[in-house]
Amino acid sequence: QVQLVESGGGLVQPGGSLRLSCAASDGSVFGGNVLRWYRQAPGKQREWVATLTGGTSTNYADSVKGRFTISRDNANNTMYLQMNNLKPEDTAVYYCNKDRIKAGQTWYFDVWGQGTLVTVSS
């Protein structure tokens, strides 16, 4: 069973920073070329946050542009979201998404992490 395992969420004060990690489990490896982060704030629908395409091309939602950075570590099959200058409105459950993951002899498509809660509060 392939999984994306998220970590790094927690409680931070406004202006603080967190780095979220999202790792392929059990020897699975990244395929494809697109990595994404989404978030879902309390009472709101899930929204797109950031995309990394081809390892170099990035796109960000206007709400996080200049504060968040998406990246990857292919050697460890891990993706990251560095979040700086956090604001209370960044409070949400954050989800990673990978277009393709290979586990053993099987390819999996559109794989989601379990979510990690980020709370920004003073």
Summary of the structure (lengths in Angstrom):
residues: 122
radius of gyration: 14.0
end to end distance: 39.1
largest distance: 47.7
contacts: 381
relative contact order: 0.33
helix: 5%
strand: 61%
